[in-house]
Amino acid sequence: MEVLSGPWADLALLLRQTALLSDQQQDTLVCLLLVVLFLSVSLLLLQLIVYLSWKLRQAEAELAAFPRQQDAIHRQVNQSAHRRRSFGSHSYS
């Protein structure tokens, strides 16, 4: 068997110690790891919610900054739609 050194030796020792733990200790360790995993996922979801709300506020601010431009765009779209409707209603006889 080859002798390990450095971080690999530490990992091998940790694995040996984990294998020697009693069932109750293993259950406690598994519960602790599950709690840490749950908290990590919860923190990631919280960060996602905060980021998305920040982006939404940013988009709302950009839209509020250009109300006149929006009105002009709506007027232009409505005028072109009106022209198309009025063009289609003329008869060519």
PDB file of N, CA, C and O in Angstrom:
ATOM      1  N   MET A   1       0.840  -1.177   0.000  1.00  0.00           N
ATOM      2  CA  MET A   1       0.000   0.000   0.000  1.00  0.00           C
ATOM      3  C   MET A   1       0.883   1.238   0.000  1.00  0.00           C
ATOM      4  O   MET A   1       1.894   1.299   0.700  1.00  0.00           O
ATOM      5  N   GLU A   2       0.491   2.204  -0.782  1.00  0.00           N
ATOM      6  CA  GLU A   2       1.319   3.390  -0.940  1.00  0.00           C
ATOM      7  C   GLU A   2       1.022   4.388   0.185  1.00  0.00           C
ATOM      8  O   GLU A   2      -0.114   4.499   0.648  1.00  0.00           O
ATOM      9  N   VAL A   3       2.044   5.099   0.610  1.00  0.00           N
ATOM     10  CA  VAL A   3       1.905   6.065   1.694  1.00  0.00           C
ATOM     11  C   VAL A   3       1.494   7.407   1.084  1.00  0.00           C
ATOM     12  O   VAL A   3       2.120   7.899   0.146  1.00  0.00           O
ATOM     13  N   LEU A   4       0.432   7.981   1.638  1.00  0.00           N
ATOM     14  CA  LEU A   4      -0.067   9.266   1.144  1.00  0.00           C
ATOM     15  C   LEU A   4       0.517  10.395   1.974  1.00  0.00           C
ATOM     16  O   LEU A   4       0.812  10.235   3.158  1.00  0.00           O
ATOM     17  N   SER A   5       0.674  11.533   1.328  1.00  0.00           N
ATOM     18  CA  SER A   5       1.179  12.689   2.062  1.00  0.00           C
ATOM     19  C   SER A   5       0.394  13.923   1.646  1.00  0.00           C
ATOM     20  O   SER A   5      -0.267  13.933   0.607  1.00  0.00           O
ATOM     21  N   GLY A   6       0.472  14.952   2.462  1.00  0.00           N
ATOM     22  CA  GLY A   6      -0.187  16.215   2.137  1.00  0.00           C
ATOM     23  C   GLY A   6      -1.689  16.131   2.306  1.00  0.00           C
ATOM     24  O   GLY A   6      -2.187  15.453   3.204  1.00  0.00           O
ATOM     25  N   PRO A   7      -2.412  16.831   1.429  1.00  0.00           N
ATOM     26  CA  PRO A   7      -3.871  16.875   1.559  1.00  0.00           C
ATOM     27  C   PRO A   7      -4.532  15.514   1.361  1.00  0.00           C
ATOM     28  O   PRO A   7      -5.599  15.249   1.916  1.00  0.00           O
ATOM     29  N   TRP A   8      -3.887  14.641   0.556  1.00  0.00           N
ATOM     30  CA  TRP A   8      -4.467  13.311   0.329  1.00  0.00           C
ATOM     31  C   TRP A   8      -4.420  12.482   1.604  1.00  0.00           C
ATOM     32  O   TRP A   8      -5.332  11.698   1.869  1.00  0.00           O
ATOM     33  N   ALA A   9      -3.378  12.647   2.387  1.00  0.00           N
ATOM     34  CA  ALA A   9      -3.283  11.932   3.661  1.00  0.00           C
ATOM     35  C   ALA A   9      -4.366  12.431   4.616  1.00  0.00           C
ATOM     36  O   ALA A   9      -4.979  11.643   5.336  1.00  0.00           O
ATOM     37  N   ASP A  10      -4.596  13.746   4.617  1.00  0.00           N
ATOM     38  CA  ASP A  10      -5.648  14.302   5.471  1.00  0.00           C
ATOM     39  C   ASP A  10      -7.019  13.771   5.067  1.00  0.00           C
ATOM     40  O   ASP A  10      -7.844  13.439   5.917  1.00  0.00           O
ATOM     41  N   LEU A  11      -7.248  13.694   3.767  1.00  0.00           N
ATOM     42  CA  LEU A  11      -8.524  13.186   3.282  1.00  0.00           C
ATOM     43  C   LEU A  11      -8.698  11.715   3.639  1.00  0.00           C
ATOM     44  O   LEU A  11      -9.779  11.299   4.057  1.00  0.00           O
ATOM     45  N   ALA A  12      -7.640  10.927   3.474  1.00  0.00           N
ATOM     46  CA  ALA A  12      -7.716   9.505   3.819  1.00  0.00           C
ATOM     47  C   ALA A  12      -7.987   9.325   5.309  1.00  0.00           C
ATOM     48  O   ALA A  12      -8.774   8.460   5.695  1.00  0.00           O
ATOM     49  N   LEU A  13      -7.346  10.129   6.144  1.00  0.00           N
ATOM     50  CA  LEU A  13      -7.570  10.052   7.585  1.00  0.00           C
ATOM     51  C   LEU A  13      -9.009  10.433   7.922  1.00  0.00           C
ATOM     52  O   LEU A  13      -9.637   9.789   8.762  1.00  0.00           O
ATOM     53  N   LEU A  14      -9.526  11.455   7.289  1.00  0.00           N
ATOM     54  CA  LEU A  14     -10.908  11.871   7.527  1.00  0.00           C
ATOM     55  C   LEU A  14     -11.885  10.772   7.126  1.00  0.00           C
ATOM     56  O   LEU A  14     -12.861  10.513   7.830  1.00  0.00           O
ATOM     57  N   LEU A  15     -11.618  10.126   5.989  1.00  0.00           N
ATOM     58  CA  LEU A  15     -12.488   9.034   5.546  1.00  0.00           C
ATOM     59  C   LEU A  15     -12.433   7.858   6.510  1.00  0.00           C
ATOM     60  O   LEU A  15     -13.462   7.249   6.802  1.00  0.00           O
ATOM     61  N   ARG A  16     -11.243   7.532   7.007  1.00  0.00           N
ATOM     62  CA  ARG A  16     -11.111   6.444   7.979  1.00  0.00           C
ATOM     63  C   ARG A  16     -11.862   6.778   9.264  1.00  0.00           C
ATOM     64  O   ARG A  16     -12.549   5.925   9.825  1.00  0.00           O
ATOM     65  N   GLN A  17     -11.732   8.016   9.727  1.00  0.00           N
ATOM     66  CA  GLN A  17     -12.421   8.412  10.953  1.00  0.00           C
ATOM     67  C   GLN A  17     -13.933   8.407  10.757  1.00  0.00           C
ATOM     68  O   GLN A  17     -14.679   8.033  11.661  1.00  0.00           O
ATOM     69  N   THR A  18     -14.377   8.817   9.590  1.00  0.00           N
ATOM     70  CA  THR A  18     -15.806   8.818   9.305  1.00  0.00           C
ATOM     71  C   THR A  18     -16.343   7.396   9.277  1.00  0.00           C
ATOM     72  O   THR A  18     -17.449   7.142   9.754  1.00  0.00           O
ATOM     73  N   ALA A  19     -15.575   6.468   8.727  1.00  0.00           N
ATOM     74  CA  ALA A  19     -16.002   5.077   8.671  1.00  0.00           C
ATOM     75  C   ALA A  19     -16.080   4.464  10.061  1.00  0.00           C
ATOM     76  O   ALA A  19     -16.851   3.529  10.276  1.00  0.00           O
ATOM     77  N   LEU A  20     -15.302   4.969  11.006  1.00  0.00           N
ATOM     78  CA  LEU A  20     -15.288   4.423  12.356  1.00  0.00           C
ATOM     79  C   LEU A  20     -16.348   5.046  13.262  1.00  0.00           C
ATOM     80  O   LEU A  20     -16.521   4.602  14.397  1.00  0.00           O
ATOM     81  N   LEU A  21     -17.045   6.044  12.790  1.00  0.00           N
ATOM     82  CA  LEU A  21     -18.065   6.685  13.610  1.00  0.00           C
ATOM     83  C   LEU A  21     -19.202   5.721  13.910  1.00  0.00           C
ATOM     84  O   LEU A  21     -19.507   4.836  13.110  1.00  0.00           O
ATOM     85  N   SER A  22     -19.822   5.899  15.059  1.00  0.00           N
ATOM     86  CA  SER A  22     -20.980   5.071  15.392  1.00  0.00           C
ATOM     87  C   SER A  22     -22.167   5.506  14.534  1.00  0.00           C
ATOM     88  O   SER A  22     -22.133   6.565  13.908  1.00  0.00           O
ATOM     89  N   ASP A  23     -23.200   4.692  14.510  1.00  0.00           N
ATOM     90  CA  ASP A  23     -24.388   5.009  13.711  1.00  0.00           C
ATOM     91  C   ASP A  23     -25.021   6.326  14.151  1.00  0.00           C
ATOM     92  O   ASP A  23     -25.470   7.111  13.316  1.00  0.00           O
ATOM     93  N   GLN A  24     -25.056   6.566  15.450  1.00  0.00           N
ATOM     94  CA  GLN A  24     -25.657   7.802  15.950  1.00  0.00           C
ATOM     95  C   GLN A  24     -24.846   9.011  15.490  1.00  0.00           C
ATOM     96  O   GLN A  24     -25.416  10.035  15.114  1.00  0.00           O
ATOM     97  N   GLN A  25     -23.542   8.897  15.519  1.00  0.00           N
ATOM     98  CA  GLN A  25     -22.694   9.999  15.070  1.00  0.00           C
ATOM     99  C   GLN A  25     -22.854  10.229  13.568  1.00  0.00           C
ATOM    100  O   GLN A  25     -22.859  11.366  13.096  1.00  0.00           O
ATOM    101  N   GLN A  26     -22.985   9.126  12.827  1.00  0.00           N
ATOM    102  CA  GLN A  26     -23.183   9.272  11.381  1.00  0.00           C
ATOM    103  C   GLN A  26     -24.513   9.957  11.082  1.00  0.00           C
ATOM    104  O   GLN A  26     -24.597  10.808  10.198  1.00  0.00           O
ATOM    105  N   ASP A  27     -25.562   9.573  11.836  1.00  0.00           N
ATOM    106  CA  ASP A  27     -26.863  10.211  11.646  1.00  0.00           C
ATOM    107  C   ASP A  27     -26.782  11.706  11.945  1.00  0.00           C
ATOM    108  O   ASP A  27     -27.364  12.523  11.231  1.00  0.00           O
ATOM    109  N   THR A  28     -26.055  12.056  13.006  1.00  0.00           N
ATOM    110  CA  THR A  28     -25.893  13.459  13.363  1.00  0.00           C
ATOM    111  C   THR A  28     -25.136  14.205  12.266  1.00  0.00           C
ATOM    112  O   THR A  28     -25.491  15.327  11.903  1.00  0.00           O
ATOM    113  N   LEU A  29     -24.092  13.569  11.747  1.00  0.00           N
ATOM    114  CA  LEU A  29     -23.307  14.194  10.684  1.00  0.00           C
ATOM    115  C   LEU A  29     -24.147  14.394   9.424  1.00  0.00           C
ATOM    116  O   LEU A  29     -24.073  15.443   8.785  1.00  0.00           O
ATOM    117  N   VAL A  30     -24.944  13.389   9.071  1.00  0.00           N
ATOM    118  CA  VAL A  30     -25.801  13.497   7.888  1.00  0.00           C
ATOM    119  C   VAL A  30     -26.826  14.612   8.083  1.00  0.00           C
ATOM    120  O   VAL A  30     -27.074  15.393   7.165  1.00  0.00           O
ATOM    121  N   CYS A  31     -27.422  14.691   9.275  1.00  0.00           N
ATOM    122  CA  CYS A  31     -28.392  15.762   9.551  1.00  0.00           C
ATOM    123  C   CYS A  31     -27.729  17.131   9.452  1.00  0.00           C
ATOM    124  O   CYS A  31     -28.301  18.066   8.892  1.00  0.00           O
ATOM    125  N   LEU A  32     -26.539  17.240   9.991  1.00  0.00           N
ATOM    126  CA  LEU A  32     -25.817  18.508   9.930  1.00  0.00           C
ATOM    127  C   LEU A  32     -25.520  18.899   8.483  1.00  0.00           C
ATOM    128  O   LEU A  32     -25.682  20.058   8.102  1.00  0.00           O
ATOM    129  N   LEU A  33     -25.086  17.933   7.686  1.00  0.00           N
ATOM    130  CA  LEU A  33     -24.801  18.218   6.275  1.00  0.00           C
ATOM    131  C   LEU A  33     -26.072  18.611   5.517  1.00  0.00           C
ATOM    132  O   LEU A  33     -26.038  19.485   4.652  1.00  0.00           O
ATOM    133  N   LEU A  34     -27.193  17.959   5.847  1.00  0.00           N
ATOM    134  CA  LEU A  34     -28.455  18.313   5.198  1.00  0.00           C
ATOM    135  C   LEU A  34     -28.902  19.724   5.582  1.00  0.00           C
ATOM    136  O   LEU A  34     -29.423  20.458   4.742  1.00  0.00           O
ATOM    137  N   VAL A  35     -28.703  20.100   6.826  1.00  0.00           N
ATOM    138  CA  VAL A  35     -29.052  21.455   7.257  1.00  0.00           C
ATOM    139  C   VAL A  35     -28.186  22.479   6.532  1.00  0.00           C
ATOM    140  O   VAL A  35     -28.685  23.512   6.085  1.00  0.00           O
ATOM    141  N   VAL A  36     -26.895  22.196   6.415  1.00  0.00           N
ATOM    142  CA  VAL A  36     -25.990  23.104   5.705  1.00  0.00           C
ATOM    143  C   VAL A  36     -26.405  23.216   4.233  1.00  0.00           C
ATOM    144  O   VAL A  36     -26.406  24.310   3.670  1.00  0.00           O
ATOM    145  N   LEU A  37     -26.752  22.098   3.622  1.00  0.00           N
ATOM    146  CA  LEU A  37     -27.204  22.115   2.227  1.00  0.00           C
ATOM    147  C   LEU A  37     -28.490  22.927   2.083  1.00  0.00           C
ATOM    148  O   LEU A  37     -28.615  23.734   1.161  1.00  0.00           O
ATOM    149  N   PHE A  38     -29.437  22.718   2.983  1.00  0.00           N
ATOM    150  CA  PHE A  38     -30.699  23.459   2.946  1.00  0.00           C
ATOM    151  C   PHE A  38     -30.455  24.959   3.085  1.00  0.00           C
ATOM    152  O   PHE A  38     -31.036  25.755   2.347  1.00  0.00           O
ATOM    153  N   LEU A  39     -29.606  25.342   4.021  1.00  0.00           N
ATOM    154  CA  LEU A  39     -29.317  26.760   4.221  1.00  0.00           C
ATOM    155  C   LEU A  39     -28.612  27.365   3.009  1.00  0.00           C
ATOM    156  O   LEU A  39     -28.867  28.514   2.648  1.00  0.00           O
ATOM    157  N   SER A  40     -27.732  26.597   2.387  1.00  0.00           N
ATOM    158  CA  SER A  40     -27.032  27.093   1.194  1.00  0.00           C
ATOM    159  C   SER A  40     -28.009  27.339   0.045  1.00  0.00           C
ATOM    160  O   SER A  40     -27.946  28.370  -0.624  1.00  0.00           O
ATOM    161  N   VAL A  41     -28.908  26.388  -0.175  1.00  0.00           N
ATOM    162  CA  VAL A  41     -29.895  26.541  -1.246  1.00  0.00           C
ATOM    163  C   VAL A  41     -30.837  27.704  -0.934  1.00  0.00           C
ATOM    164  O   VAL A  41     -31.198  28.470  -1.827  1.00  0.00           O
ATOM    165  N   SER A  42     -31.229  27.832   0.325  1.00  0.00           N
ATOM    166  CA  SER A  42     -32.102  28.944   0.716  1.00  0.00           C
ATOM    167  C   SER A  42     -31.423  30.283   0.480  1.00  0.00           C
ATOM    168  O   SER A  42     -32.053  31.229   0.007  1.00  0.00           O
ATOM    169  N   LEU A  43     -30.153  30.365   0.804  1.00  0.00           N
ATOM    170  CA  LEU A  43     -29.412  31.605   0.583  1.00  0.00           C
ATOM    171  C   LEU A  43     -29.306  31.926  -0.904  1.00  0.00           C
ATOM    172  O   LEU A  43     -29.435  33.084  -1.299  1.00  0.00           O
ATOM    173  N   LEU A  44     -29.074  30.916  -1.724  1.00  0.00           N
ATOM    174  CA  LEU A  44     -29.017  31.141  -3.172  1.00  0.00           C
ATOM    175  C   LEU A  44     -30.361  31.629  -3.708  1.00  0.00           C
ATOM    176  O   LEU A  44     -30.406  32.530  -4.545  1.00  0.00           O
ATOM    177  N   LEU A  45     -31.456  31.037  -3.228  1.00  0.00           N
ATOM    178  CA  LEU A  45     -32.776  31.482  -3.665  1.00  0.00           C
ATOM    179  C   LEU A  45     -33.056  32.914  -3.214  1.00  0.00           C
ATOM    180  O   LEU A  45     -33.640  33.698  -3.962  1.00  0.00           O
ATOM    181  N   LEU A  46     -32.647  33.249  -2.014  1.00  0.00           N
ATOM    182  CA  LEU A  46     -32.818  34.615  -1.527  1.00  0.00           C
ATOM    183  C   LEU A  46     -32.029  35.602  -2.383  1.00  0.00           C
ATOM    184  O   LEU A  46     -32.524  36.681  -2.710  1.00  0.00           O
ATOM    185  N   GLN A  47     -30.809  35.232  -2.742  1.00  0.00           N
ATOM    186  CA  GLN A  47     -30.005  36.093  -3.610  1.00  0.00           C
ATOM    187  C   GLN A  47     -30.669  36.268  -4.971  1.00  0.00           C
ATOM    188  O   GLN A  47     -30.654  37.362  -5.536  1.00  0.00           O
ATOM    189  N   LEU A  48     -31.247  35.198  -5.496  1.00  0.00           N
ATOM    190  CA  LEU A  48     -31.940  35.277  -6.785  1.00  0.00           C
ATOM    191  C   LEU A  48     -33.145  36.209  -6.697  1.00  0.00           C
ATOM    192  O   LEU A  48     -33.377  37.010  -7.604  1.00  0.00           O
ATOM    193  N   ILE A  49     -33.908  36.113  -5.619  1.00  0.00           N
ATOM    194  CA  ILE A  49     -35.073  36.981  -5.440  1.00  0.00           C
ATOM    195  C   ILE A  49     -34.648  38.439  -5.346  1.00  0.00           C
ATOM    196  O   ILE A  49     -35.261  39.307  -5.967  1.00  0.00           O
ATOM    197  N   VAL A  50     -33.611  38.710  -4.579  1.00  0.00           N
ATOM    198  CA  VAL A  50     -33.125  40.084  -4.432  1.00  0.00           C
ATOM    199  C   VAL A  50     -32.634  40.620  -5.771  1.00  0.00           C
ATOM    200  O   VAL A  50     -32.919  41.764  -6.123  1.00  0.00           O
ATOM    201  N   TYR A  51     -31.896  39.800  -6.521  1.00  0.00           N
ATOM    202  CA  TYR A  51     -31.379  40.236  -7.823  1.00  0.00           C
ATOM    203  C   TYR A  51     -32.520  40.530  -8.796  1.00  0.00           C
ATOM    204  O   TYR A  51     -32.505  41.550  -9.486  1.00  0.00           O
ATOM    205  N   LEU A  52     -33.508  39.635  -8.848  1.00  0.00           N
ATOM    206  CA  LEU A  52     -34.611  39.837  -9.786  1.00  0.00           C
ATOM    207  C   LEU A  52     -35.451  41.055  -9.410  1.00  0.00           C
ATOM    208  O   LEU A  52     -35.909  41.781 -10.293  1.00  0.00           O
ATOM    209  N   SER A  53     -35.658  41.288  -8.125  1.00  0.00           N
ATOM    210  CA  SER A  53     -36.415  42.477  -7.729  1.00  0.00           C
ATOM    211  C   SER A  53     -35.629  43.748  -8.057  1.00  0.00           C
ATOM    212  O   SER A  53     -36.216  44.757  -8.449  1.00  0.00           O
ATOM    213  N   TRP A  54     -34.313  43.702  -7.898  1.00  0.00           N
ATOM    214  CA  TRP A  54     -33.476  44.847  -8.267  1.00  0.00           C
ATOM    215  C   TRP A  54     -33.565  45.124  -9.762  1.00  0.00           C
ATOM    216  O   TRP A  54     -33.686  46.277 -10.176  1.00  0.00           O
ATOM    217  N   LYS A  55     -33.504  44.058 -10.580  1.00  0.00           N
ATOM    218  CA  LYS A  55     -33.603  44.233 -12.032  1.00  0.00           C
ATOM    219  C   LYS A  55     -34.983  44.770 -12.418  1.00  0.00           C
ATOM    220  O   LYS A  55     -35.095  45.589 -13.331  1.00  0.00           O
ATOM    221  N   LEU A  56     -36.026  44.315 -11.733  1.00  0.00           N
ATOM    222  CA  LEU A  56     -37.371  44.792 -12.020  1.00  0.00           C
ATOM    223  C   LEU A  56     -37.500  46.272 -11.691  1.00  0.00           C
ATOM    224  O   LEU A  56     -38.077  47.031 -12.471  1.00  0.00           O
ATOM    225  N   ARG A  57     -36.967  46.693 -10.541  1.00  0.00           N
ATOM    226  CA  ARG A  57     -37.001  48.108 -10.184  1.00  0.00           C
ATOM    227  C   ARG A  57     -36.211  48.937 -11.185  1.00  0.00           C
ATOM    228  O   ARG A  57     -36.605  50.052 -11.526  1.00  0.00           O
ATOM    229  N   GLN A  58     -35.093  48.389 -11.654  1.00  0.00           N
ATOM    230  CA  GLN A  58     -34.271  49.091 -12.635  1.00  0.00           C
ATOM    231  C   GLN A  58     -35.043  49.272 -13.947  1.00  0.00           C
ATOM    232  O   GLN A  58     -35.013  50.348 -14.545  1.00  0.00           O
ATOM    233  N   ALA A  59     -35.728  48.225 -14.385  1.00  0.00           N
ATOM    234  CA  ALA A  59     -36.507  48.303 -15.623  1.00  0.00           C
ATOM    235  C   ALA A  59     -37.675  49.273 -15.470  1.00  0.00           C
ATOM    236  O   ALA A  59     -37.979  50.030 -16.392  1.00  0.00           O
ATOM    237  N   GLU A  60     -38.333  49.253 -14.301  1.00  0.00           N
ATOM    238  CA  GLU A  60     -39.429  50.193 -14.067  1.00  0.00           C
ATOM    239  C   GLU A  60     -38.932  51.633 -14.099  1.00  0.00           C
ATOM    240  O   GLU A  60     -39.608  52.514 -14.630  1.00  0.00           O
ATOM    241  N   ALA A  61     -37.761  51.872 -13.538  1.00  0.00           N
ATOM    242  CA  ALA A  61     -37.197  53.225 -13.542  1.00  0.00           C
ATOM    243  C   ALA A  61     -36.878  53.671 -14.967  1.00  0.00           C
ATOM    244  O   ALA A  61     -37.108  54.827 -15.322  1.00  0.00           O
ATOM    245  N   GLU A  62     -36.353  52.764 -15.779  1.00  0.00           N
ATOM    246  CA  GLU A  62     -36.054  53.106 -17.172  1.00  0.00           C
ATOM    247  C   GLU A  62     -37.331  53.410 -17.945  1.00  0.00           C
ATOM    248  O   GLU A  62     -37.369  54.338 -18.752  1.00  0.00           O
ATOM    249  N   LEU A  63     -38.379  52.624 -17.693  1.00  0.00           N
ATOM    250  CA  LEU A  63     -39.643  52.872 -18.385  1.00  0.00           C
ATOM    251  C   LEU A  63     -40.280  54.179 -17.929  1.00  0.00           C
ATOM    252  O   LEU A  63     -40.872  54.892 -18.739  1.00  0.00           O
ATOM    253  N   ALA A  64     -40.167  54.495 -16.661  1.00  0.00           N
ATOM    254  CA  ALA A  64     -40.742  55.739 -16.150  1.00  0.00           C
ATOM    255  C   ALA A  64     -39.985  56.958 -16.665  1.00  0.00           C
ATOM    256  O   ALA A  64     -40.545  58.051 -16.733  1.00  0.00           O
ATOM    257  N   ALA A  65     -38.734  56.781 -17.022  1.00  0.00           N
ATOM    258  CA  ALA A  65     -37.926  57.904 -17.501  1.00  0.00           C
ATOM    259  C   ALA A  65     -38.294  58.316 -18.923  1.00  0.00           C
ATOM    260  O   ALA A  65     -37.955  59.421 -19.348  1.00  0.00           O
ATOM    261  N   PHE A  66     -38.969  57.463 -19.654  1.00  0.00           N
ATOM    262  CA  PHE A  66     -39.274  57.757 -21.055  1.00  0.00           C
ATOM    263  C   PHE A  66     -40.770  57.674 -21.361  1.00  0.00           C
ATOM    264  O   PHE A  66     -41.148  56.995 -22.316  1.00  0.00           O
ATOM    265  N   PRO A  67     -41.636  58.335 -20.589  1.00  0.00           N
ATOM    266  CA  PRO A  67     -43.075  58.229 -20.899  1.00  0.00           C
ATOM    267  C   PRO A  67     -43.442  58.927 -22.199  1.00  0.00           C
ATOM    268  O   PRO A  67     -44.322  58.464 -22.924  1.00  0.00           O
ATOM    269  N   ARG A  68     -42.777  60.033 -22.500  1.00  0.00           N
ATOM    270  CA  ARG A  68     -43.089  60.747 -23.743  1.00  0.00           C
ATOM    271  C   ARG A  68     -42.690  59.920 -24.950  1.00  0.00           C
ATOM    272  O   ARG A  68     -43.394  59.888 -25.959  1.00  0.00           O
ATOM    273  N   GLN A  69     -41.556  59.253 -24.834  1.00  0.00           N
ATOM    274  CA  GLN A  69     -41.106  58.412 -25.939  1.00  0.00           C
ATOM    275  C   GLN A  69     -42.090  57.261 -26.146  1.00  0.00           C
ATOM    276  O   GLN A  69     -42.379  56.891 -27.284  1.00  0.00           O
ATOM    277  N   GLN A  70     -42.601  56.699 -25.066  1.00  0.00           N
ATOM    278  CA  GLN A  70     -43.582  55.620 -25.190  1.00  0.00           C
ATOM    279  C   GLN A  70     -44.855  56.122 -25.854  1.00  0.00           C
ATOM    280  O   GLN A  70     -45.420  55.450 -26.717  1.00  0.00           O
ATOM    281  N   ASP A  71     -45.311  57.319 -25.446  1.00  0.00           N
ATOM    282  CA  ASP A  71     -46.521  57.878 -26.050  1.00  0.00           C
ATOM    283  C   ASP A  71     -46.325  58.099 -27.544  1.00  0.00           C
ATOM    284  O   ASP A  71     -47.229  57.830 -28.336  1.00  0.00           O
ATOM    285  N   ALA A  72     -45.161  58.581 -27.928  1.00  0.00           N
ATOM    286  CA  ALA A  72     -44.877  58.810 -29.345  1.00  0.00           C
ATOM    287  C   ALA A  72     -44.879  57.493 -30.114  1.00  0.00           C
ATOM    288  O   ALA A  72     -45.393  57.425 -31.230  1.00  0.00           O
ATOM    289  N   ILE A  73     -44.321  56.473 -29.535  1.00  0.00           N
ATOM    290  CA  ILE A  73     -44.299  55.155 -30.197  1.00  0.00           C
ATOM    291  C   ILE A  73     -45.721  54.635 -30.348  1.00  0.00           C
ATOM    292  O   ILE A  73     -46.084  54.128 -31.410  1.00  0.00           O
ATOM    293  N   HIS A  74     -46.539  54.754 -29.288  1.00  0.00           N
ATOM    294  CA  HIS A  74     -47.926  54.287 -29.367  1.00  0.00           C
ATOM    295  C   HIS A  74     -48.704  55.064 -30.427  1.00  0.00           C
ATOM    296  O   HIS A  74     -49.478  54.480 -31.186  1.00  0.00           O
ATOM    297  N   ARG A  75     -48.499  56.389 -30.481  1.00  0.00           N
ATOM    298  CA  ARG A  75     -49.187  57.189 -31.492  1.00  0.00           C
ATOM    299  C   ARG A  75     -48.783  56.754 -32.894  1.00  0.00           C
ATOM    300  O   ARG A  75     -49.627  56.645 -33.784  1.00  0.00           O
ATOM    301  N   GLN A  76     -47.489  56.504 -33.089  1.00  0.00           N
ATOM    302  CA  GLN A  76     -47.002  56.102 -34.407  1.00  0.00           C
ATOM    303  C   GLN A  76     -47.596  54.752 -34.807  1.00  0.00           C
ATOM    304  O   GLN A  76     -48.002  54.570 -35.955  1.00  0.00           O
ATOM    305  N   VAL A  77     -47.650  53.813 -33.877  1.00  0.00           N
ATOM    306  CA  VAL A  77     -48.224  52.496 -34.172  1.00  0.00           C
ATOM    307  C   VAL A  77     -49.707  52.634 -34.484  1.00  0.00           C
ATOM    308  O   VAL A  77     -50.203  52.016 -35.427  1.00  0.00           O
ATOM    309  N   ASN A  78     -50.421  53.439 -33.699  1.00  0.00           N
ATOM    310  CA  ASN A  78     -51.854  53.626 -33.936  1.00  0.00           C
ATOM    311  C   ASN A  78     -52.114  54.305 -35.278  1.00  0.00           C
ATOM    312  O   ASN A  78     -53.057  53.937 -35.978  1.00  0.00           O
ATOM    313  N   GLN A  79     -51.294  55.292 -35.648  1.00  0.00           N
ATOM    314  CA  GLN A  79     -51.472  55.978 -36.929  1.00  0.00           C
ATOM    315  C   GLN A  79     -51.231  55.028 -38.092  1.00  0.00           C
ATOM    316  O   GLN A  79     -51.977  55.044 -39.071  1.00  0.00           O
ATOM    317  N   SER A  80     -50.191  54.198 -37.994  1.00  0.00           N
ATOM    318  CA  SER A  80     -49.924  53.275 -39.100  1.00  0.00           C
ATOM    319  C   SER A  80     -51.030  52.229 -39.197  1.00  0.00           C
ATOM    320  O   SER A  80     -51.384  51.810 -40.299  1.00  0.00           O
ATOM    321  N   ALA A  81     -51.579  51.801 -38.063  1.00  0.00           N
ATOM    322  CA  ALA A  81     -52.691  50.849 -38.102  1.00  0.00           C
ATOM    323  C   ALA A  81     -53.930  51.512 -38.693  1.00  0.00           C
ATOM    324  O   ALA A  81     -54.663  50.878 -39.452  1.00  0.00           O
ATOM    325  N   HIS A  82     -54.174  52.768 -38.360  1.00  0.00           N
ATOM    326  CA  HIS A  82     -55.322  53.498 -38.902  1.00  0.00           C
ATOM    327  C   HIS A  82     -55.174  53.678 -40.413  1.00  0.00           C
ATOM    328  O   HIS A  82     -56.147  53.539 -41.154  1.00  0.00           O
ATOM    329  N   ARG A  83     -53.955  53.988 -40.870  1.00  0.00           N
ATOM    330  CA  ARG A  83     -53.716  54.144 -42.314  1.00  0.00           C
ATOM    331  C   ARG A  83     -53.982  52.834 -43.048  1.00  0.00           C
ATOM    332  O   ARG A  83     -54.554  52.834 -44.138  1.00  0.00           O
ATOM    333  N   ARG A  84     -53.565  51.719 -42.450  1.00  0.00           N
ATOM    334  CA  ARG A  84     -53.800  50.429 -43.108  1.00  0.00           C
ATOM    335  C   ARG A  84     -55.288  50.117 -43.186  1.00  0.00           C
ATOM    336  O   ARG A  84     -55.770  49.606 -44.197  1.00  0.00           O
ATOM    337  N   ARG A  85     -56.014  50.427 -42.114  1.00  0.00           N
ATOM    338  CA  ARG A  85     -57.460  50.179 -42.131  1.00  0.00           C
ATOM    339  C   ARG A  85     -58.156  51.080 -43.149  1.00  0.00           C
ATOM    340  O   ARG A  85     -59.027  50.631 -43.894  1.00  0.00           O
ATOM    341  N   SER A  86     -57.767  52.347 -43.175  1.00  0.00           N
ATOM    342  CA  SER A  86     -58.428  53.270 -44.106  1.00  0.00           C
ATOM    343  C   SER A  86     -58.038  52.951 -45.550  1.00  0.00           C
ATOM    344  O   SER A  86     -58.847  53.146 -46.457  1.00  0.00           O
ATOM    345  N   PHE A  87     -56.836  52.472 -45.777  1.00  0.00           N
ATOM    346  CA  PHE A  87     -56.410  52.096 -47.127  1.00  0.00           C
ATOM    347  C   PHE A  87     -57.214  50.894 -47.605  1.00  0.00           C
ATOM    348  O   PHE A  87     -57.584  50.828 -48.778  1.00  0.00           O
ATOM    349  N   GLY A  88     -57.486  49.953 -46.726  1.00  0.00           N
ATOM    350  CA  GLY A  88     -58.240  48.761 -47.102  1.00  0.00           C
ATOM    351  C   GLY A  88     -59.712  49.033 -47.321  1.00  0.00           C
ATOM    352  O   GLY A  88     -60.380  48.241 -47.986  1.00  0.00           O
ATOM    353  N   SER A  89     -60.252  50.132 -46.784  1.00  0.00           N
ATOM    354  CA  SER A  89     -61.685  50.409 -46.913  1.00  0.00           C
ATOM    355  C   SER A  89     -62.031  51.140 -48.213  1.00  0.00           C
ATOM    356  O   SER A  89     -63.206  51.209 -48.574  1.00  0.00           O
ATOM    357  N   HIS A  90     -61.041  51.685 -48.924  1.00  0.00           N
ATOM    358  CA  HIS A  90     -61.308  52.384 -50.185  1.00  0.00           C
ATOM    359  C   HIS A  90     -61.585  51.374 -51.284  1.00  0.00           C
ATOM    360  O   HIS A  90     -60.938  50.330 -51.368  1.00  0.00           O
ATOM    361  N   SER A  91     -62.550  51.699 -52.119  1.00  0.00           N
ATOM    362  CA  SER A  91     -62.836  50.814 -53.255  1.00  0.00           C
ATOM    363  C   SER A  91     -62.270  51.445 -54.520  1.00  0.00           C
ATOM    364  O   SER A  91     -62.261  52.667 -54.665  1.00  0.00           O
ATOM    365  N   TYR A  92     -61.816  50.630 -55.402  1.00  0.00           N
ATOM    366  CA  TYR A  92     -61.212  51.095 -56.658  1.00  0.00           C
ATOM    367  C   TYR A  92     -62.121  50.711 -57.813  1.00  0.00           C
ATOM    368  O   TYR A  92     -61.863  49.707 -58.477  1.00  0.00           O
ATOM    369  N   SER A  93     -63.188  51.481 -58.080  1.00  0.00           N
ATOM    370  CA  SER A  93     -64.076  51.169 -59.191  1.00  0.00           C
ATOM    371  C   SER A  93     -64.079  52.262 -60.219  1.00  0.00           C
ATOM    372  O   SER A  93     -64.778  52.160 -61.227  1.00  0.00           O
TER     373      SER A  93
END
